C-alpha cells in the first residue's frame, strides 16, 4: 500500500514538473512583418498617382520606356490604379508573330520600370489607341484619372493582359 502511495506521489510530482516546464516555455519570437503603408493591404502594390500632373509625368516616362523597344514607332500610356494601358504603333511590315513579341517586350519593360505597376495591357488596335490618346489628352489638360473610369473599364474588357 505504501509502495502505491509512493508511486502516486512520484507520478504527481513528475506531472507537475512537466506541466510547469511546458507552461514556462516562451513562444518563439519572429521578426515583425515589414511595415505597410496605411490603407495598403499586405502584398498589395501602392497605387499609381491620381493627380493629373503626377500621372502625366509618370505616363510620359512609361512612353519613353515603351518607345525604347525595338519595333515601336510611337506609344501612348495611361496609368490607372495599378494598371498601365499601353497603345503602340509598330513599324510597318511586321508579321503578327513579331508584333506579339514586341508587345511582350513593351509590357515587360513597362512593368519593370515602376514597381507600382501590377498589370500591363498592350494593344496595337488603332481604335483602342485613339481612345487611349483621348484619355491621355484629358489627363494632360488636368482632368483626374477617375473621370475616365467608365472608359477605362471598357478598355479593360477589350484589351487582354500581355504579361501576368
C-alpha positions in Angstrom: 0.0 0.0 0.0 2.9 2.3 0.9 4.5 1.5 -2.4 1.4 2.6 -4.4 1.3 5.8 -2.5 5.0 6.5 -3.3 4.4 5.8 -7.0 1.4 8.1 -6.9 3.3 10.9 -5.3 6.3 10.5 -7.6 4.0 10.5 -10.7 2.1 13.6 -9.3 5.4 15.5 -8.7 6.7 14.4 -12.1 3.4 15.6 -13.8 3.6 19.0 -12.0 7.2 19.3 -13.1 6.4 18.5 -16.7 3.4 20.9 -16.8 5.3 23.8 -15.2 8.2 23.3 -17.6 6.0 23.2 -20.6 3.9 26.2 -19.4 7.0 28.2 -18.8 8.3 27.9 -22.3 8.0 31.2 -24.2 6.7 31.4 -27.8 9.5 31.8 -30.3 9.7 35.4 -31.4 9.5 36.1 -35.1 10.6 39.3 -36.7 7.7 41.7 -37.3 6.4 41.9 -40.9 7.6 44.9 -42.9 5.5 48.0 -42.3 2.7 48.6 -44.8 1.7 52.0 -45.9 -1.7 53.0 -44.4 -4.6 51.6 -46.5 -2.5 49.2 -48.4 -3.4 45.5 -47.9 -0.4 43.2 -47.3 1.2 42.1 -50.5 -0.6 44.8 -52.5 1.3 47.4 -54.6 0.9 51.1 -53.9 -1.5 52.8 -56.3 -0.2 54.9 -59.2 -0.7 58.6 -58.9 -4.2 60.0 -59.5 -3.1 63.7 -59.6 -3.1 64.7 -63.3 0.4 66.3 -63.2 2.0 63.3 -61.5 0.1 60.8 -63.6 1.1 62.7 -66.8 4.8 62.7 -65.8 4.9 59.0 -64.9 3.0 58.2 -68.1 5.5 60.1 -70.2 8.3 58.1 -68.5 6.4 54.9 -69.5 6.0 56.2 -73.1 9.8 56.7 -73.3 10.3 53.1 -71.9 7.8 51.7 -74.5 9.3 53.6 -77.4 12.8 52.3 -76.5 11.7 48.8 -77.5 12.9 47.9 -81.0 10.0 47.8 -83.4 7.9 50.5 -81.7 7.4 53.7 -83.6 5.2 55.5 -81.0 3.4 54.8 -77.8 0.6 56.2 -75.6 0.3 55.3 -71.9 -2.5 55.8 -69.5 -1.9 54.8 -65.8 -4.9 54.0 -63.5 -4.9 52.1 -60.2 -2.1 49.7 -60.6 -2.6 49.1 -64.4 -0.7 50.6 -67.3 -2.8 50.8 -70.5 -0.3 51.0 -73.4 -1.1 51.6 -77.1 1.8 51.1 -79.5 2.2 51.7 -83.2 4.7 49.2 -84.6 7.0 49.5 -87.6 5.3 48.8 -90.9 5.6 45.3 -92.4 5.9 43.5 -89.1 4.4 40.0 -89.0 1.8 39.1 -86.4 4.4 36.9 -84.6 6.9 39.8 -84.4 4.1 42.2 -83.2 3.3 39.8 -80.3 6.9 39.7 -79.4 7.2 43.5 -79.4 4.0 43.7 -77.2 5.5 41.3 -74.7 8.8 43.2 -74.6 6.9 46.5 -74.1 4.8 45.0 -71.3 7.9 43.6 -69.5 9.8 46.8 -69.7 6.9 49.0 -68.6 6.1 46.7 -65.7 9.7 46.6 -64.6 10.0 50.4 -64.9 7.9 51.1 -61.8 7.1 48.6 -59.0 3.6 50.1 -58.5 2.5 48.6 -61.9 0.9 45.3 -61.3 -0.7 44.8 -64.7 0.2 45.9 -68.2 -2.3 45.9 -71.1 -0.8 46.5 -74.5 -2.7 47.0 -77.8 -1.9 47.7 -81.4 -5.6 48.2 -82.3 -5.9 51.7 -83.9 -9.3 52.3 -82.4 -8.2 51.5 -78.9 -5.0 53.6 -79.3 -7.2 56.5 -80.3 -9.3 56.1 -77.2 -6.1 55.9 -75.1 -4.8 59.1 -76.7 -8.1 60.9 -75.9 -7.9 59.8 -72.2 -4.2 60.8 -72.1 -5.0 64.2 -73.6 -7.8 64.7 -71.0 -5.4 63.9 -68.1 -2.8 66.3 -69.6 -5.4 69.0 -69.6 -5.9 68.5 -65.8 -8.8 66.1 -65.6 -8.4 63.5 -62.9 -7.8 59.8 -63.9 -11.0 58.9 -62.1 -13.0 61.0 -64.6 -12.2 58.3 -67.2 -13.3 55.3 -65.0 -16.1 54.2 -67.4 -13.8 54.4 -70.5 -11.0 52.5 -68.7 -13.5 49.8 -67.7 -14.4 49.4 -71.3 -10.8 49.3 -72.4 -10.2 46.7 -69.7 -12.8 44.4 -71.3 -11.4 44.9 -74.8 -7.6 44.6 -74.0 -6.0 41.4 -72.7 -3.0 41.4 -70.4 0.2 40.8 -72.3 2.1 39.5 -69.3 0.9 38.5 -65.8 
